[in-house]
Amino acid sequence: MFHFGSSPHLDYPVMSNTNTSFAVLGSGGAGSISPFIVDALSEQPGVKKLNFASRSLPANAELVPVDYDDHSALVEIFKKYSIDVVVSTLPLPAVLDAQKKAAVAAKEAGVKLFVPSEYGFITFGLAGTGNILSEKDEFTAFLTSIGLPYSLFFTGAWIRFIPFFIGYESNQKVNIVGKGETPVSFTAEEDLAVPSGFIAHVTTTLPQSRLSNAHFRIQNEHLTLCQLADRLQKPFVFTDYIPGQEPYASLRAFLLSQFEAGTASTGWNHVEQRENPKDSDEAAGSANHLWEGYVWKKLEDIVGL
Ligand SMILES: NC(=O)c1ccc[n+]([C@@H]2O[C@H](COP(=O)([O-])OP(=O)(O)OC[C@H]3O[C@@H](n4cnc5c(N)ncnc54)[C@H](OP(=O)(O)O)[C@@H]3O)[C@@H](O)[C@H]2O)c1
C-alpha cells in the first residue's frame, strides 16, 4: 500500500475538491496498474508524493506494509494519514477478501471514497450471473450495503495487452475468434493514470457529490478487431482458438468471447444486453469529456507491432 499525504503548504491554488490524501492498495509489488496510478496521483496538485525502494518513484511517497487481516491496524493506518480516498489495484482473487477487509476498515476510519479494482469491462449488473467478473459487482453491492461511497472506472481492454489478446506471437497476425465485428473499448494505462491521468484528475477535481457512487466509462479507442487489424496494418485470420500456455490461453479465450459478445465496450449494458445509445450518459467513452482539453492517446502511440 502507498500513502499520499495531504500538503499543508501548496504552491498552487487549492481546488474545489478536498481529496488530497490517497491510499493505493496493492502498490508494493509489481502490479500492472498500480505504478501508473501512484505516479499519476503524485503529479496532482495538492497530493504529496511517495518513495518506494524497488523502483524510482516521486519523493514524499510512503510505502506502508499492511496485514489485511489486522482490522484495527488498517483502521489506524487510514486514520493516521487522514486518508480521503482508497484506490484499490488488487487482483480479482482479492476482491471479496483483502479488498473487502480494507473497505470495512476504510468505512470505520472515515474514508470518503473507495475506488474498487475495476479498470476493465463493465461489471455493473453481473452480480449473481456466474461470470468470472461478477465478484467485482458483488463488491460494489457490498460498498453500498456499508454506506461507503465509491467511484467505478471502466476502461474496456488495455491497449498494452493487445498483442496478447490477438495472439500476435503465434503467427504475427491478428487472430479473430468469431466475426470480429463487435466494437471493443481500448484504453491506455497511461491515460487511465499517468501523467495526471483520468482517475487522479477526477478524484482531485470533481466534487464529492459527482464522485459518489459514480460510473466512469472511458476509452481511447472503440474498434472492432477487423478495424484493429486495419489500424495496425496487419493481416487477420479467423480461428476457433488461439493456442498458448495455460492459464493464459483459457483467460484469453474468455476475454475474446466477451469481445465478440460486446461486453468489452464501456458502453455495454448487462441488464438490457446491448450497447447503450451513443449520445447517452452511459455510452462508451461517455466520461472522456470530464478531462477537459486532454488529447487521448491513439492506438499507434502505444502499440508498435
Ligand atoms: N482491462 C484490462 O485489460 C486489464 C488487464 C489487467 C488487469 N486488469 C485489472 O486491473 C486490476 C489489477 O490487476 P493486476 O493484474 O495489476 O493485479 P496484480 O498485479 O495481480 O496484483 C496487484 C497487487 O495486488 C497485491 N496482491 C496480489 N494478490 C493479492 C492478494 N491475494 N491479496 C492482497 N493483495 C494482493 C500485490 O501488491 P502488494 O505486494 O502491495 O500487496 C500486487 O502487486 C484488476 O482489477 C484487473 O482485473 C485489467
The ligand as a Gaussian input file, in Angstrom:
#p B3LYP/6-31G(d) Opt

LIG

0 1
 N       -8.655000      -4.146000     -18.684000
 C       -7.576000      -4.886000     -18.780000
 O       -7.107000      -5.202000     -19.907000
 C       -6.890000      -5.347000     -17.517000
 C       -5.674000      -6.043000     -17.613000
 C       -5.044000      -6.460000     -16.437000
 C       -5.631000      -6.181000     -15.195000
 N       -6.820000      -5.517000     -15.157000
 C       -7.444000      -5.214000     -13.837000
 O       -6.535000      -4.440000     -13.064000
 C       -6.689000      -4.761000     -11.679000
 C       -5.319000      -5.106000     -11.085000
 O       -4.850000      -6.274000     -11.733000
 P       -3.290000      -6.614000     -11.760000
 O       -3.132000      -7.661000     -12.788000
 O       -2.498000      -5.345000     -11.830000
 O       -3.095000      -7.243000     -10.314000
 P       -1.790000      -7.964000      -9.791000
 O       -0.596000      -7.448000     -10.497000
 O       -2.012000      -9.455000      -9.806000
 O       -1.771000      -7.522000      -8.253000
 C       -1.611000      -6.152000      -7.899000
 C       -1.040000      -6.095000      -6.484000
 O       -2.031000      -6.557000      -5.552000
 C       -1.371000      -7.164000      -4.409000
 N       -1.930000      -8.520000      -4.277000
 C       -1.843000      -9.551000      -5.172000
 N       -2.545000     -10.617000      -4.750000
 C       -3.087000     -10.266000      -3.561000
 C       -3.918000     -10.927000      -2.609000
 N       -4.348000     -12.196000      -2.810000
 N       -4.292000     -10.265000      -1.505000
 C       -3.886000      -8.986000      -1.291000
 N       -3.108000      -8.294000      -2.153000
 C       -2.712000      -8.930000      -3.247000
 C        0.137000      -7.136000      -4.722000
 O        0.659000      -5.926000      -4.184000
 P        1.346000      -5.838000      -2.715000
 O        2.628000      -6.543000      -2.862000
 O        1.480000      -4.375000      -2.458000
 O        0.419000      -6.492000      -1.764000
 C        0.164000      -6.996000      -6.231000
 O        1.324000      -6.381000      -6.732000
 C       -7.706000      -5.912000     -11.608000
 O       -8.967000      -5.364000     -11.293000
 C       -7.708000      -6.466000     -13.018000
 O       -8.946000      -7.063000     -13.368000
 C       -7.440000      -5.081000     -16.282000

